[in-house]
Amino acid sequence: MLTQIERIRTKIESGERLTAADGEFLFRSEVDLHAVGELADVVRRRKNGNVAYYNVNAHLNPTNVCVYRCPLCAYSCNADDPRAFVMSMDEMLARGQEARDAGCTELHIVGGVHPEKKYEWYLEIIRQLHRAFPQLHLKAWTAVEIDWFSQLTGRPVESVLEEMQSAGLRSLPGGGAEIFNPEIRRQICPRKADATTWLHVHRTAHRLGLRSNATMLYGHLETTAHRIDHLLQLRQLQDKTGGFQAFVPLSFHPENTRLIPKGTVPFSLQENRDSPQIVHRTSALDDLRTVAVGRLMLDNFDHVKAYWVSLGLGTAQVALAYGADDLDGTVRRERIHHAAGAPSPEALSVEQLQNLIREAGRDPIDRDSLYQQVGVRP
């Protein structure tokens, strides 16, 4: 009689879709991690051969002032906080120039939802950057931000996205998804767009021809059942639209958030029911298992990213053997994960990315935002 892992292996080899029960089983710590990784690598190789992708990109975070102030977020702050900033248009254009001069093909734009900035401010960011640097692919605004724009204007999401497209928006990042479960969401991001809204924004974007990514923030208050539910909802939407390009699992970094890392507060506070939730950082083993299970459950996604800013360089490199086929990119000027204590470098060079990929036994491919090969860089 076949064991459960053997039955799952048979499904994978025959291209049969995994169930929620299969996914929850693969998340169990007693299930051999390397066996799970090996199965994920079968799927990765079937979809992408022996290549691993990277992108020469930069991040732009126009402000860290945010109306939502989610407990999970170390980046956002109130307007009167000494850390608060709002970039001027000249500063943002200078960042665009810096990205172009560095050979970037993509500018990734996300930030706080500023309570005093009008929709036109956000629209003008896209319009002016696109006008000044038409060769940069503008991947901008999470579903949470798009929903906020819809609230500000009283217009449907579709209308907002169409206007952003006309201004130069070319795709959407996957942020703001966190974990879809409403009870967990009530604790980690109680005020911002819920799962139904997040999925609606991406469904609408796909209908308009905008591609997007999908994320899952894990390692806070969720269970493995919540993770699997999240993955299944992504898979279901992808079945309908085919608009997601990549799945990006994001390891939660609790430092400087209101979800306090275990061991950083007195025991008496840890036992106080009114205190912030106490969480551990994820282990590399959990990170690798999450990448692998994501690859196995999301059979209709072409790509899985090992986002080195979140995972760390070592784990991200190893993840290329656990189902991931993309290291993201150079990621110049990233602030959000670093604000939460991510120890990863501020940026990587093309040479460093290529070396990481080759050391992992893969062939590096320089891609643009839509996974078209850019060419050979020195």
Beta strands, then each sheet from edge to edge (+ up, - down):
strand 1: 51-55
strand 2: 57-60
strand 3: 106-109
strand 4: 137-140
strand 5: 169-172
strand 6: 211-218
strand 7: 244-251
strand 8: 260-261
strand 9: 278-279
strand 10: 303-304
strand 11: 326-329
strand 12: 363-367
sheet 1: 11+ 1+ 12+
sheet 2: 2+ 3+ 4+ 5+ 6+ 7+ 10+
sheet 3: 8+ 9+
end
